[in-house]
């Protein structure tokens, strides 16, 4: 096919013979990879049942599990988790406890929000620390890679989980019109975890750790009285929006 017949307008493709195949040059042929971060692995609606009760519901017909995050009232000197995360697999009514989340108020100086969560699967138990040095973005190590949940505002508020060494976006959370102020079963947003080497690691256990990390970040926003939602003209958040560049800050 002559290069002069190529065009950027997809509507012009109807003029090309159906039997004619594109003649990509070897150096410019498109490359396809299983690590393409545009391919969703899991997508969930997050429904805020009450202030301390969240449901992650798979989008549409799906073989994905659903998850419930349930907080407890603060009790002085209690060693119980601040939030517990439970999994329900398709075709089962039994819940499996997979994670306990604790917020750490006695960390080193300078003080910043910190948390850790335990995670349990067939491989055993593990503990994962998180912190937010700028009070908005949360760092976490997943599969040996340092990642960060970054808050972004481009007219609409969202979060992206980025692997810092590669810059790859592993997951995104889009706030709904009600966002962190949602209640009574309203949708707080939607979570998409993309198909890549990290999210597929250990039979998908990293994907569940991604979800737990998001629970930490959202719970801390509510604790700090930061109510993010996605629609243009939300005046009370314009000051914060001016501080966020790109997909978020990358301070560590």
C-alpha positions as CSV (number, residue, x, y, z in Angstrom):
1,X,0.0,0.0,0.0
2,X,1.4,3.4,-1.0
3,X,2.2,5.7,1.9
4,X,0.2,8.5,0.3
5,X,-3.0,6.5,0.9
6,X,-2.5,6.3,4.6
7,X,-4.4,8.8,6.7
8,X,-5.2,9.6,10.3
9,X,-9.0,9.8,9.9
10,X,-10.5,6.3,10.6
11,X,-13.5,7.1,8.5
12,X,-11.2,7.2,5.4
13,X,-10.4,3.5,5.9
14,X,-13.6,2.5,4.0
15,X,-11.9,3.6,0.8
16,X,-9.2,1.0,1.2
17,X,-9.6,-2.4,-0.5
18,X,-10.7,-5.0,2.1
19,X,-8.2,-7.5,0.8
20,X,-5.3,-5.1,1.1
21,X,-3.2,-5.5,4.2
22,X,-1.1,-2.7,5.8
23,X,2.5,-2.9,4.8
24,X,4.2,-2.0,8.1
25,X,7.9,-1.4,7.9
26,X,9.9,-3.7,10.3
27,X,11.1,-0.7,12.3
28,X,7.6,0.8,12.7
29,X,5.5,-2.3,13.2
30,X,3.4,-2.1,16.3
31,X,4.4,-4.3,19.2
32,X,1.9,-6.0,21.4
33,X,2.6,-7.3,24.9
34,X,0.8,-9.1,27.7
35,X,2.1,-6.2,29.9
36,X,-0.1,-3.7,28.0
37,X,-1.5,-1.5,30.8
38,X,-4.6,-0.7,28.8
39,X,-6.0,-4.3,29.3
40,X,-8.1,-4.6,32.5
41,X,-7.5,-7.6,34.7
42,X,-10.2,-6.7,37.3
43,X,-12.7,-3.9,37.5
44,X,-14.7,-3.2,40.6
45,X,-17.5,-0.8,41.7
46,X,-16.8,0.5,45.2
47,X,-20.0,0.9,47.1
48,X,-20.0,2.8,50.5
49,X,-22.6,1.0,52.6
50,X,-21.8,3.1,55.7
51,X,-18.9,5.1,57.0
52,X,-17.1,1.9,58.0
53,X,-18.5,-0.6,55.5
54,X,-17.3,-0.9,51.9
55,X,-18.1,-3.4,49.1
56,X,-15.9,-4.0,46.1
57,X,-18.3,-5.5,43.5
58,X,-16.9,-6.9,40.2
59,X,-18.1,-5.1,37.1
60,X,-20.6,-7.0,34.9
61,X,-20.5,-10.8,34.5
62,X,-17.1,-11.7,36.0
63,X,-15.3,-14.6,37.6
64,X,-13.6,-12.1,40.0
65,X,-14.2,-12.3,43.7
66,X,-16.0,-9.6,45.6
67,X,-14.5,-8.0,48.7
68,X,-15.8,-6.4,51.9
69,X,-13.9,-3.9,54.0
70,X,-15.3,-3.4,57.5
71,X,-13.9,-0.9,60.0
72,X,-14.3,-1.0,63.7
73,X,-14.8,1.7,66.3
74,X,-11.6,2.9,67.9
75,X,-10.9,1.2,71.2
76,X,-8.1,2.4,73.5
77,X,-5.3,-0.2,73.7
78,X,-7.1,-2.6,71.4
79,X,-4.8,-4.8,69.3
80,X,-7.5,-5.6,66.8
81,X,-7.2,-4.3,63.2
82,X,-8.8,-1.0,62.4
83,X,-10.2,-2.5,59.2
84,X,-10.7,-6.1,58.1
85,X,-10.9,-7.2,54.5
86,X,-12.9,-10.2,53.5
87,X,-13.1,-12.1,50.2
88,X,-16.2,-13.9,48.7
89,X,-15.4,-16.1,45.7
90,X,-17.9,-16.7,42.9
91,X,-20.3,-19.5,43.7
92,X,-19.6,-19.4,47.4
93,X,-21.4,-17.7,50.3
94,X,-18.5,-18.1,52.7
95,X,-16.3,-15.2,53.4
96,X,-12.5,-15.6,53.8
97,X,-10.6,-13.1,55.9
98,X,-7.6,-12.0,53.8
99,X,-6.3,-8.8,55.5
100,X,-6.2,-6.7,58.7
101,X,-5.3,-3.0,58.4
102,X,-3.8,-0.9,61.2
103,X,-3.1,2.8,61.2
104,X,0.2,3.6,63.0
105,X,0.1,6.7,65.0
106,X,3.4,6.3,66.9
107,X,5.9,6.2,64.0
108,X,9.2,8.1,63.7
109,X,9.5,11.8,63.2
110,X,8.7,13.7,61.1
111,X,5.2,12.5,61.6
112,X,3.1,11.5,58.6
113,X,0.2,9.1,58.1
114,X,1.4,5.5,58.2
115,X,-0.3,2.2,58.1
116,X,0.4,-1.5,57.7
117,X,-1.7,-4.4,56.7
118,X,-1.3,-8.2,57.0
119,X,-2.2,-10.4,54.1
120,X,-2.9,-14.1,54.1
121,X,-3.2,-16.6,51.2
122,X,-2.2,-20.1,50.4
123,X,1.5,-19.0,50.3
124,X,1.4,-17.8,53.9
125,X,1.2,-14.5,55.7
126,X,3.0,-11.2,54.9
127,X,3.0,-7.7,56.3
128,X,3.1,-4.5,54.1
129,X,3.9,-1.0,55.4
130,X,2.6,2.1,53.8
131,X,3.2,5.8,54.4
132,X,2.1,9.2,53.0
133,X,4.9,11.8,53.5
134,X,2.9,14.5,51.6
135,X,-0.4,13.5,53.2
136,X,-1.9,12.6,49.8
137,X,0.2,9.9,48.0
138,X,0.8,6.5,49.6
139,X,4.0,4.4,49.1
140,X,3.9,0.6,49.2
141,X,6.2,-2.2,48.2
142,X,4.5,-4.9,46.0
143,X,6.4,-7.9,44.7
144,X,9.7,-6.3,45.6
145,X,8.8,-3.1,43.6
146,X,8.3,0.3,45.2
147,X,4.9,1.6,44.1
148,X,2.9,4.7,45.0
149,X,-0.8,5.5,45.0
150,X,-0.8,9.0,43.5
151,X,-3.7,11.5,43.8
152,X,-4.4,13.5,40.6
153,X,-6.9,16.2,39.6
154,X,-7.6,17.1,36.0
155,X,-11.1,18.4,36.4
156,X,-11.9,15.0,37.9
157,X,-10.3,13.4,40.9
158,X,-8.7,10.0,40.6
159,X,-5.8,7.9,41.9
160,X,-3.2,5.9,40.1
161,X,-0.9,3.2,41.4
162,X,2.4,3.6,39.7
163,X,5.5,1.4,39.8
164,X,8.2,4.0,40.4
165,X,11.1,2.3,38.7
166,X,9.3,1.8,35.4
167,X,6.6,4.4,35.5
168,X,4.0,1.8,34.6
169,X,0.5,2.5,35.9
170,X,-0.7,-0.7,37.6
171,X,-4.2,0.4,38.7
172,X,-6.5,3.4,38.7
173,X,-9.3,4.5,41.0
174,X,-11.8,7.0,39.6
175,X,-13.9,8.9,42.2
176,X,-17.6,9.0,41.5
177,X,-19.8,12.2,41.7
178,X,-20.1,11.5,45.5
179,X,-16.6,10.1,46.0
180,X,-15.4,9.7,49.6
181,X,-18.7,11.4,50.8
182,X,-20.8,8.5,49.4
183,X,-23.0,6.6,51.9
184,X,-26.1,4.4,52.0
185,X,-24.8,2.0,49.3
186,X,-23.9,4.8,46.8
187,X,-20.9,4.2,44.5
188,X,-17.8,5.9,45.7
189,X,-15.8,5.1,42.6
190,X,-14.4,2.3,40.4
191,X,-11.2,0.5,40.6
192,X,-9.4,-1.0,37.6
193,X,-6.4,-3.2,38.0
194,X,-4.5,-3.7,34.7
195,X,-3.0,-6.9,33.4
196,X,0.8,-6.8,33.8
197,X,3.5,-8.9,35.3
198,X,3.2,-7.4,38.8
199,X,-0.6,-7.7,39.1
200,X,-0.5,-11.3,37.9
201,X,2.2,-12.3,40.4
202,X,1.6,-15.1,42.8
203,X,-1.7,-16.2,41.2
204,X,-3.2,-12.7,41.6
205,X,-2.4,-12.2,45.3
206,X,-0.7,-8.9,44.4
207,X,-4.0,-7.7,42.9
208,X,-5.6,-8.2,46.3
209,X,-2.8,-6.3,48.0
210,X,-3.4,-3.4,45.5
211,X,-7.0,-3.4,46.7
212,X,-6.0,-3.4,50.4
213,X,-3.6,-0.4,49.7
214,X,-6.4,1.5,48.2
215,X,-8.6,0.9,51.2
216,X,-5.8,2.4,53.4
217,X,-5.6,5.6,51.3
218,X,-9.4,6.1,51.1
219,X,-9.9,5.5,54.8
220,X,-7.2,8.0,55.6
221,X,-8.8,10.7,53.4
222,X,-12.0,10.3,55.3
223,X,-10.2,10.4,58.7
224,X,-8.6,13.7,57.6
225,X,-11.8,15.2,56.4
226,X,-10.7,15.2,52.7
227,X,-13.7,14.5,50.6
228,X,-12.8,14.0,46.9
229,X,-15.3,13.6,44.2
230,X,-15.2,13.8,40.4
231,X,-17.1,16.6,38.7
232,X,-15.9,19.9,37.4
233,X,-16.6,23.0,39.4
234,X,-16.2,21.5,42.9
235,X,-14.9,24.8,44.3
236,X,-13.7,23.6,47.7
237,X,-11.1,21.4,46.1
238,X,-9.6,23.9,43.6
239,X,-6.7,24.8,46.0
240,X,-5.7,21.1,46.2
241,X,-6.1,20.7,42.5
242,X,-3.5,23.4,41.9
243,X,-0.9,21.5,43.9
244,X,-1.2,18.3,41.9
245,X,0.9,18.0,38.7
246,X,0.6,15.1,36.2
247,X,-0.6,11.9,37.9
248,X,0.4,13.2,41.3
249,X,3.5,14.0,43.3
250,X,6.4,11.6,43.5
251,X,7.9,12.8,46.8
252,X,9.2,9.9,49.0
